[in-house]
Amino acid sequence: MTRAPANLMAVRSLLLAHLNVDKTRVRDVDLEPAEVGIVGDPAHRGGYHCGSDRVVSNDYSVVESSRDRNGLTLDAAALDVGQFRVTSGGRTHDLRSFSTWCVGQCTAGAADTRDLREIIYSPDGRVVRRWDRLGRRTSGDNSHLWHTHFSFFRDSIKAGRDQTPLFRRYLTSIGLLEDEMSEQAEREIHSVYTGMFFGGSSMGRSVDPDGSGSQKASNSLVAKLDYAMLRIDALTSQLTALAGRDFTDEPAIVQGVLASLTPEKIAAAIPPTMARQVADELARRLAA
């Protein structure tokens, strides 16, 4: 039985979350759940809305690309999006502008469109057009005047590749979804702020930021810097006090030197000639 794959269900949920503005009632201006389809009805045979149990002989959704032949499973590989109208940033956005924007991204070769095989849409509600990556077709039937069809290469569905980025970019571009880079930046700033002022499990041992116990011990970076500065200031004061002191004790040095000089060492250190002169001088003094 043909099934709706998780990656297309994620796209469906994303669109409904932001384009079905009033979820408590059905409104023409909202994108309602019944307007976002993946699996074709039981009578549907052939095409990307069908899985391997419903494809037909020479099915274009299988035979025209190796990506489709190699990716064929029971999963459907298409998404239909119905009409909506939302106002954001002072502008009105609807199925027509949405479809045109998506086709523009495909034409420009945006990285998040590479898994799209085709988009069948109407830019004005009067004519149906088809963007086809393989260049096989340029139009579709009149049902696409009020809904837009997206076909995805089957191998991308089989691989479970995330297909939400293109649609997230659209919602971001019209102001219904915050820029993911901004969200990431905010998370990183919050992480730095938390580490700076509150610390965390990876910040190491706690310290008392003022060194006196009047504040609660913390392992935040600010507390540690305060603690380090207090210790540096104390060490600086101690070094300044020590720098003004005279640590030289001359008497002690002389006493230490003399204590190590025995008569034998003194005699051994005096040259013979000088020893004779010292002996003569001593004898003279004793005689006097």
Secondary structure in CASP SS format (residue, H / E / C, confidence):
PFRMAT SS
TARGET T0000
AUTHOR 0000-0000-0000
METHOD secondary structure of the structure
MODEL  1
M C 1.00
T C 1.00
R E 1.00
A C 1.00
P C 1.00
A H 1.00
N H 1.00
L H 1.00
M H 1.00
A H 1.00
V H 1.00
R H 1.00
S H 1.00
L H 1.00
L H 1.00
L H 1.00
A H 1.00
H H 1.00
L H 1.00
N C 1.00
V C 1.00
D C 1.00
K C 1.00
T C 1.00
R C 1.00
V C 1.00
R C 1.00
D C 1.00
V C 1.00
D C 1.00
L C 1.00
E C 1.00
P H 1.00
A H 1.00
E H 1.00
V E 1.00
G E 1.00
I C 1.00
V C 1.00
G C 1.00
D C 1.00
P C 1.00
A C 1.00
H C 1.00
R C 1.00
G C 1.00
G C 1.00
Y C 1.00
H C 1.00
C C 1.00
G C 1.00
S C 1.00
D C 1.00
R C 1.00
V C 1.00
V C 1.00
S C 1.00
N C 1.00
D C 1.00
Y H 1.00
S H 1.00
V H 1.00
V H 1.00
E C 1.00
S C 1.00
S H 1.00
R H 1.00
D H 1.00
R H 1.00
N H 1.00
G H 1.00
L C 1.00
T C 1.00
L C 1.00
D E 1.00
A C 1.00
A C 1.00
A E 1.00
L E 1.00
D E 1.00
V E 1.00
G C 1.00
Q C 1.00
F C 1.00
R E 1.00
V E 1.00
T E 1.00
S E 1.00
G C 1.00
G C 1.00
R E 1.00
T E 1.00
H E 1.00
D E 1.00
L H 1.00
R H 1.00
S H 1.00
F H 1.00
S H 1.00
T H 1.00
W H 1.00
C H 1.00
V H 1.00
G H 1.00
Q H 1.00
C H 1.00
T H 1.00
A C 1.00
G C 1.00
A C 1.00
A H 1.00
D H 1.00
T H 1.00
R C 1.00
D C 1.00
L E 1.00
R E 1.00
E E 1.00
I E 1.00
I E 1.00
Y E 1.00
S C 1.00
P C 1.00
D C 1.00
G C 1.00
R C 1.00
V C 1.00
V C 1.00
R E 1.00
R E 1.00
W E 1.00
D E 1.00
R C 1.00
L C 1.00
G C 1.00
R C 1.00
R C 1.00
T C 1.00
S C 1.00
G C 1.00
D C 1.00
N H 1.00
S H 1.00
H H 1.00
L H 1.00
W C 1.00
H C 1.00
T E 1.00
H E 1.00
F E 1.00
S E 1.00
F E 1.00
F C 1.00
R H 1.00
D H 1.00
S H 1.00
I H 1.00
K H 1.00
A C 1.00
G C 1.00
R C 1.00
D C 1.00
Q C 1.00
T C 1.00
P H 1.00
L H 1.00
F H 1.00
R H 1.00
R H 1.00
Y H 1.00
L H 1.00
T H 1.00
S H 1.00
I C 1.00
G C 1.00
L C 1.00
L C 1.00
E C 1.00
D C 1.00
E H 1.00
M H 1.00
S H 1.00
E H 1.00
Q H 1.00
A H 1.00
E H 1.00
R H 1.00
E H 1.00
I H 1.00
H H 1.00
S H 1.00
V H 1.00
Y H 1.00
T H 1.00
G H 1.00
M H 1.00
F H 1.00
F C 1.00
G C 1.00
G C 1.00
S C 1.00
S C 1.00
M C 1.00
G C 1.00
R C 1.00
S C 1.00
V E 1.00
D C 1.00
P C 1.00
D C 1.00
G C 1.00
S C 1.00
G C 1.00
S C 1.00
Q C 1.00
K C 1.00
A C 1.00
S E 1.00
N C 1.00
S C 1.00
L H 1.00
V H 1.00
A H 1.00
K H 1.00
L H 1.00
D H 1.00
Y H 1.00
A H 1.00
M H 1.00
L H 1.00
R H 1.00
I H 1.00
D H 1.00
A H 1.00
L H 1.00
T H 1.00
S H 1.00
Q H 1.00
L H 1.00
T H 1.00
A H 1.00
L H 1.00
A H 1.00
G C 1.00
R C 1.00
D C 1.00
F C 1.00
T C 1.00
D C 1.00
E H 1.00
P H 1.00
A H 1.00
I H 1.00
V H 1.00
Q H 1.00
G H 1.00
V H 1.00
L H 1.00
A H 1.00
S C 1.00
L C 1.00
T C 1.00
P H 1.00
E H 1.00
K H 1.00
I H 1.00
A H 1.00
A H 1.00
A H 1.00
I C 1.00
P C 1.00
P H 1.00
T H 1.00
M H 1.00
A H 1.00
R H 1.00
Q H 1.00
V H 1.00
A H 1.00
D H 1.00
E H 1.00
L H 1.00
A H 1.00
R H 1.00
R H 1.00
L H 1.00
A H 1.00
A C 1.00
END
